[in-house]
Amino acid sequence: MPAAAANYNHGMRPIYLDHNATTPLLPEARDAMLRAEAEAFGNPASSHAAGRAARRVLEDARERVAALLGASPDEVTFTSGATEANNLAVFTLGTGRVVASHLEHPCVLEPLRQLEARGVVVEWWPVNARGVVVPQPLHPDTRLVCVMLANHETGAVQPVREIAATLPPGVALHCDAVQAVGKVPVKFRDLGATTLTASAHKFGGPKGVGVLIAKRGTKLAPLTYGGHQQGGRRPGTESPARAAAMAAALEHSTRNLTANRAKLAALRERLWDRVQSAAPVEVNGPEIGAADALPTTLNVSFPGSRADLLLMALDLAGVACSTGSACSSGSLLPSPVLRAMGVAADLLRSALRFSLAPTQDLADIDDAAERIVSVVRRHRGEDEST
């Protein structure tokens, strides 16, 4: 174990259960990135040999990402990550009335609030207790519907394809697929979305690179100006190395989706069984084993406990988890997603998210469950020997 990891976890073997926040860099992605940095270091916009070599690496990565996500290469725009990609889509397409739900990630919700401040009407669709959006009849002025593919806090898969099929001409559908890509099959064309986003560091790629896929013919208004790159949609020098790393990580993560899903489902069920057999706990979101949920994600509440205290105690015990989105959980406030689902106040204050990876095994889960139960019992003032 690296010294830094040992120090961070106070000498205990670290167990990382926060893969929805970010994932470790895959060896394949690291190798692709280092190779590209060494062999294709040029500016891909330059006309000389070094620039052309960089351009070839960049466009090869674009083609690979497009093929893996069921899109055409000219529909793929590389960005710095999901936040930029979602902002670009929302501000481009939100030219009239917009529909969304409070399930969306902060990097969709905050742009929507900016649109509201500018006078755009945003309608908020309700959410059921399982964490699934409930579509409502559309207002005639609606121009954009935002529906994520899989929720970052509960793992609930949303009915994107079904909603897309009901939208009239002139209404765009934006899909934040960040938590789904690399974990379940995602094909842009099949979903029927106008735009779709993904971020490399959610499936073993590096931080700092993501994509916005936009249906051919969709006009994207750039957020910044100063260059002609990527058809003017996203000016600025692209990083062939990060694009290559993203493509490598996506290829690796999609290679064994079926086997990985089965393994993750078993790990998730094992964690739930071990925790609920020893401590009062309730699931937030889809039930254990539900087909319409990511097997990576387990969101649970420990009645009578405080999530912020449990989070810190688990960190000291060497277990990394979260109270919600990494982009909004710094304040440790109750989750807006769970609040939208109607989760009771006591459960809302005691909710934690554990998110898994196929690189883990049952021994990791059993060890984590033992530490979780010990921490919960200690905070409840229970005798751990009972």
N, C-alpha and C positions, 0 to 999 in steps of 0.2 A: 504494500500500500504506500503511495507517495506520502512523504512527511506532512505535507500541507493537509491532506485528507485526514490523516491520523490526528493532527492537532485540532482540526475543525471539529472532529467528533470526539474529542477528549479521550483518545486512545481506544475507543470502541470501533468495531467493524462497522463502517457506514452502510446503511441500507437506503438507497435512493428511491423514494416513492413519489416523485414529483415530475414524471416524464411529460405531463401535459404542459408544464411550464417550459421545459427545455430538455433536450436529450444529449447524452454524451456523443462526441464526434466519432462517427464510424471510421475504422481504419481505411476503408475504401474511399471515403470522402476526403480524409486527410491526405492520402497518397495522390489522389487526383488533383487536389489543390496545390500540393507542393510541386508536382510534376508540371502543372500548367504555369506556376510562378517561375519555374526554372527555364522552361522551354518556350513559353509564350508570354513573356513579360511585356511585350510591346503594347502600345495603345491601339486597340482594335479599330480606331478611326483613321489611323495612319496608313499611307499608301505604300510604304516601303516593306521589305520582306518581314521584318519583325512585327510590323502592324498586321500584315496579312496572316501571319502565323497565329497571332492572337485572335484575329477575326474568325479563323477556321475553328479554333477551340470554342469560342463563344457560340458560333452558329451550330456547331455539332452538339453542344449542350442544349441549345434551344430546340433542336430537332428531337433529341432524346426525351426531354421533358414533355414536349408536345405529344409525342407518340405514347408515352406512359400515361398521360392524362387525357387522352382521346381528343386532342385538339390539333390544329395546324400550326406549323412553326410561326407563320406570320401573325398568329393570334396571341403569341406569348411575348409579354414584356417583362424583363427582369427588373426587379425593384430591390430596395434595401431590406425588405421584409414585408410582413403582412400589414403592418400599420400604414406604411406608405401605399401599398397596393389597395387596401380598403378605402383609404382617403381618396385616392385617385378615382376609384369607381364611384363612390358615393357623391363626391362633388361634381363629377362629370354627369352622372345620370340623374341626380336629384334636382331636376329643373322644374318640377311641379310637385304636386302632393306626393308624399312618401309614406309607405307602410313598413312597419318593423315591429319587433317585440322586444321586451326587456331581457330576452335570452341572449341577445347579441353581445359580442365581445366589446370592451371599451373602445377599441379602435374602429368600431362601426358606430357605436352609440355616441361618442363624442363628436364626430363629424355631423351626425344627425342633429345634435343639439346646436351645433354651429349653424346649420341650415335653418333650424327653428328661429334662432336669433336674427336671421336675415329675413324672416317672414314666411318661410316655407312651412306649410302645414304638414306635421308628422302625425300619423295615426298609429296608435299602439294596439296591435292585436293581442288578445288575451292568451294565457298559457294554462294548460291543465296541470294537474297535480303530478303527472309523470315527467313534466318538463318539456312538453311538446306544444308547439304553437298551434292555436286554433284559428284557422282562416275565417275571415268575415267577408261579406259582400264588399266589392270595391266601389269607391266613389268614382264618378266619371272623370274627375280631374287627376286621378292617380297616374303617376308616371314611373314610379319605382317601387319595387317590393324587395326588402332585404330579409333573406332567410338563410341562416347558417346551415351547414350540412350536419354537423355534430357538435353538441354543446361541450364547451371546455370545462364545465364544472360537474355535470352529471353524466355526460356521455350519451345523452338522449339524441338519437338520430331524427332529424326533422324531415317532413314530407316535401322535400324540395321538388322532386320530379312531378308529384301530383299537383302542387301549386302552380308550377310552370305551365302545366297542360291546361290550366283554367284561365290563364291570363289573356286578355284581349290584345289585339295588335296595338302597338304604341306604349305598352307597359313593359318596362325592363325588369329583369330579376337579377339581383346581385346575391351571390352565394359565397360566404366566407367558409371555405372548406379546410381551414388550417388544421383543425384537430382530426379530420377524417383522412386526409391524404397520407399515404404510407401505412395506414392501419386497416382501411377497408377499401374495396375497389371504388375508384372515382374516375368517371369518364365524362368529361365536360359536355360533349355532344349529346350524350344520353340524358343528362340531367335537364337539358332545356334552358339552362341559365344564359343570361346575356354576358355576365362577367363572373369570374371565379378567382379566388385567391388561395395561395399556399405559401408556407414559410419553411425553409430548409431545416432550421434547427429543431423543428418539431418531429423530424424523422431521421435524425442522425447526421444531418448536414451542418454546415457552419452557420453561425449567427451572421446577420448582415446581408442576406440574400433571400429573395422570395420572388414570386411571380404573380402577375395579374394576367389572366387569360380573358380576352374580350372577343366575342363573336365577330367574325369578319363583317366589316361594314359599320361597326360601332365606332363612333367618333369620341376619342378620349381627349379631354382638355388638360394639358400638362399643369402640374402644380408649380413647377419651376421653369425657368427659361434660360437659354444660353447655349443651346446646342441642337444638333439635328439627330442625335442618336435615337435609335429605336423608333424611327418614323416621326420623331419629334414628340412622341408620347411621354418620354421620360428622358429629358436631356441630361447629359453627364456621362463621363467615361465609365463604361461598363467594366466589371471585373470578370474576365474570362476564367480566372482561377476559382472564384466562388461559384460561378455558374456551373463549371465542370464538377465541382464538389457536390453541388445540389443534385445534378443529374446522376452522379454515382450513388449518392445516398438514396435517391428515389428508386433507382434500379434495384439496389439491395433490399430496400424495405418492401417493395412490391413483389419480389421474387417468390416469397413463400407466404403470401397473405393468408391462405386457407389454414396452413399448419400453424402459423403464428396466432391466428384468431382462436383456434382451438386451445392452444397452450395458454393464451392470455385469459380465456374464459375460465379455464381450470384454476389458474392462479388467483383470479378475482374471487371465484367461489370459495377457494381454500381460505383466503384472507377473511372473507365474510364469515365463514363457518367458525374459524378459530376465534375471531373477535366476539361474535354474537353469542357464542357458547359460554363465554366467561364474563361478559359485561353487558349491561343494558345498552342497546344501540338500535338505531333505526336508519333504514336506507332512504336517501333523498333521490328521487328520480325513478327511472325504470327499475323494475324488480330484478333480482338476481337471475341471470340466465335469459333475460329478454333478448329476442333476436334484433330488436330495433334499438340497440344501445352499443356503444363502444365497449369491448371487453377490457380496455385499458383502464377504465375509470370506475372508482368506487367512492361515492360521496355519502358519508354517514354522519349522524348526530349522536352525541353521547349526552342524554338528558341529565340535567343537574350539573354539567360541567361547562367551563368556558373555553371556547375554541382557542382564544389567544394564549391562554395559559397552557393548554394541552400542546399547542404548537411549539412553544418554547421548551417545554419539558421533553417532548419527543426529540427535538433538535439536540438537547443535551444527552438524550439516550441514543443518539446516532441514527435516528429515523427522520428523513427529510420528507415533508408533506406540505400541504398548504391549506389556507382557508378559502381559496377561490382563485380567480385569475391573478397571475403574477403581475399584470398591469394595473390591478386595482386593489390587491390585497395588502399593500404596504401599510395602509391605515388600519387593517384588521377590523374594518367595519363589517356588519352582516352582509352576506352576499345578495346583490340585487337580483340575481338569477333565482335563488331560493325564495326570496321575498315575492317575486312575481309568480312563483308556483304556489303561493299561499302556505308555505311552511310555517308552522306555529312558532311563536317567539322563542320559547325555550329551545326548540330544536334548531332554530335559526342561529342562536348564539353559540351553539355547541357543535357546529358542523365543520367537518374536516374532509378534504379531498385527498385520496390516495390514487396515484396513477402509475401504471406498471409498464414494463417493457418485456419483450420476448427473450431478452438476454438473461432474465432472472429465472430462478427455479423454486421448487417447493421449499427447499431449505431456507432460502431468503425470506419467503413469505411466512414460514413458521416462526423464524427468528423475529421478524418484524411484528407479527401478531402478539408474540410473548411480551415484547417491549411495550406495545400499545396498551395491552391489557394491564400491565404493571403500572404504567403511567396513569391510566384512567382510574384504577383502583386507589392509587395513592392520592390522587386529587379528590377523590370522593371520601377519603378517610377510611377506606376499607382495609381490612387485614388481608394482605396478599396471599396468606396461607390458606384462606377459606375458599 
